[in-house]
Amino acid sequence: MIIVMSTGATEKQIKSVIDKVHSYGLRTHPIYGVRKTVIGVIGDNKTVVVESMSGMPGVESIIPILQPYKFAGREAHPDDSVIELDGVRIGGREVVVIAGPCAVEGREQLMGIARRVKKSGASLLRGGAYKPRTSPYSFQGLGEEALKLLAEAREETGLLVITEVTDPRNVDLVGQYADILQVGARNMQNFVLLTEVGMSGHPVMLKRGPSSTITDLLLAAEYVIIEGNRDIILCERGITTFESYTRNTLDLSAVPAIKHVSHLPVVVDPSHATGKSHLVEPMCLAAIASGADGLMVEVHPDPDQALCDGPQALTLDGFDRMMDKIKAIADIVGREI
């Protein structure tokens, strides 16, 4: 349930309510909004809260939350969440573009891509340092060496860095170099990892698992939120269906569906969703039209020689051409790149 504080409730009144909830052995998660503060209550003995706290000074109402996700939903947070990082706003009017290689292969490759996507209008640089692959014999990433190269690229270009963390033991290490920690689709329900990134204090991008429902995704976000980290970006990257032409089936209906029930920003990854470079551009255009807050696109100077996921990567020239088109679509729907 949530306790809605009245407009103008004082800090003392808010603290009194929180202390009272704690006295019953329950946990609280206050959310400080522009107009009002709401206090999420977690625990099994919530009936006594309604009975004893409805008349406390500053309390406007006490509302039960019916959805299984308590803090990722709009019941607890009616306004859209916007994550701000060094001048980049994720979830606002601007559609952010995240671009880079599937995996960091070396300094020359990464720096060349970073300079080019920055010039074309990207705001964030993606690049895998640790690559969980289906085969243990496939390229697994350069590890900390790649993290250092990503940090170097950020220093030169000003692009924020997002990279995947695959192991709870590496959360602190990756957090030393990355601005946003990515939890990949295979790890969406790795609850130990979700808890660790929740405690890290770093913004988190959470990718939807290939066989996961929207509710599953939002419940995974809850694991991060209850550790005190509300800077979460959700990512639609395709789900498993009977279709075999594409790598996955990009569920663009999930974008407005998630935004209807959740306040968290939503990014779309057409590269992993389709697995085919010629489908990336049209799906990016459709994603913006559907209301996505950002795009995550793989780019490589020579996709045929890429060590990871080359068939789905755009060339540098292809990325330039796509950026011109998505800027036009963003303008039509009242957004900007």
BELTA-V488732 format. One record per backbone hydrogen bond with DSSP energy under -1.0 kcal/mol. CO is the residue of the C=O (numbers start at 1). NH is the residue of the N-H. E is the energy in kcal/mol with one decimal. If there is no record, write none. Layout:
# BELTA-V488732
co->(CO,CO)
nh->(NH,NH)
e->(E,E)
This chain:
# BELTA-V488732
co->(1,2,3,4,4,6,10,11,12,13,14,15,16,17,18,19,21,21,22,27,29,31,36,37,38,39,40,42,46,47,48,49,53,56,58,61,63,72,83,85,88,90,93,96,97,97,98,99,100,106,107,108,109,110,111,112,113,114,115,116,117,123,124,125,128,129,135,140,142,143,144,145,146,147,148,149,150,151,152,153,154,160,161,161,162,163,167,168,170,171,173,174,174,180,181,182,183,184,185,187,189,190,191,192,193,194,195,203,204,205,206,209,210,213,214,215,216,217,218,219,221,222,224,224,225,230,231,233,234,235,236,239,249,250,251,252,253,254,255,256,257,258,261,263,265,266,267,268,269,270,271,273,274,276,277,279,280,281,282,283,284,285,286,287,288,293,294,295,297,298,302,303,309,310,311,314,315,316,317,318,319,320,321,322,323,324,325,326,327,328,329,330,331,336)
nh->(41,63,39,60,61,9,14,15,16,17,18,19,20,21,22,23,24,26,25,42,40,38,33,5,31,3,29,27,50,51,52,53,56,59,6,4,2,263,90,88,85,83,336,295,123,124,297,126,299,110,111,112,113,114,115,116,117,118,119,120,122,160,99,162,104,143,138,131,145,147,148,149,150,151,152,153,154,155,156,157,158,125,179,180,127,182,170,171,174,175,176,177,178,163,205,165,207,187,188,190,191,194,195,196,197,198,199,181,233,183,235,212,240,217,218,219,220,221,222,223,225,226,227,229,228,232,204,206,267,208,269,249,239,252,254,255,257,258,259,260,261,262,74,81,234,293,236,296,273,274,275,248,247,279,280,283,284,285,286,287,288,289,290,292,291,96,268,98,100,314,305,306,312,313,277,300,319,320,321,322,323,324,325,326,327,328,329,330,331,332,333,335,334,95)
e->(-2.8,-2.8,-2.5,-2.8,-1.6,-2.1,-2.4,-2.6,-2.2,-2.0,-2.3,-2.8,-2.1,-2.4,-2.4,-1.6,-1.4,-1.4,-2.1,-2.6,-2.1,-2.3,-1.9,-2.8,-3.4,-2.5,-1.9,-2.6,-1.3,-1.8,-2.0,-2.1,-1.8,-2.0,-3.1,-2.9,-2.8,-1.1,-3.0,-2.3,-2.7,-2.6,-1.2,-2.2,-2.3,-1.7,-3.2,-1.8,-2.2,-2.2,-2.8,-2.0,-1.9,-2.8,-2.4,-1.6,-2.9,-1.9,-1.8,-1.6,-2.8,-1.7,-2.3,-2.4,-2.5,-2.7,-1.3,-2.5,-1.2,-1.6,-2.3,-1.7,-2.4,-2.1,-2.0,-2.4,-2.1,-2.1,-1.9,-2.7,-2.5,-3.6,-2.0,-1.9,-1.0,-2.5,-2.3,-1.0,-2.9,-2.3,-1.0,-1.5,-2.7,-1.5,-2.8,-2.5,-2.4,-1.1,-1.3,-2.3,-1.4,-2.4,-2.0,-2.0,-2.7,-1.8,-1.7,-2.6,-3.0,-3.3,-2.3,-1.6,-3.5,-2.0,-2.4,-2.4,-2.0,-1.9,-1.4,-1.1,-2.4,-2.8,-1.0,-1.4,-2.6,-1.7,-2.7,-3.3,-3.1,-2.6,-2.6,-2.9,-2.4,-1.3,-1.3,-1.2,-1.7,-3.1,-2.2,-1.3,-1.4,-2.7,-1.9,-3.0,-2.7,-3.1,-2.6,-2.3,-1.4,-2.3,-2.2,-2.3,-2.5,-1.5,-1.0,-1.7,-2.0,-2.2,-2.1,-2.2,-2.0,-1.9,-1.7,-2.3,-1.2,-2.0,-2.1,-3.2,-1.2,-2.7,-2.2,-1.2,-1.0,-1.8,-2.2,-2.6,-2.3,-1.9,-2.3,-2.2,-2.3,-1.5,-1.4,-2.7,-1.7,-1.0,-1.9,-2.5,-1.8,-1.7,-1.8,-3.7,-1.2,-3.6)
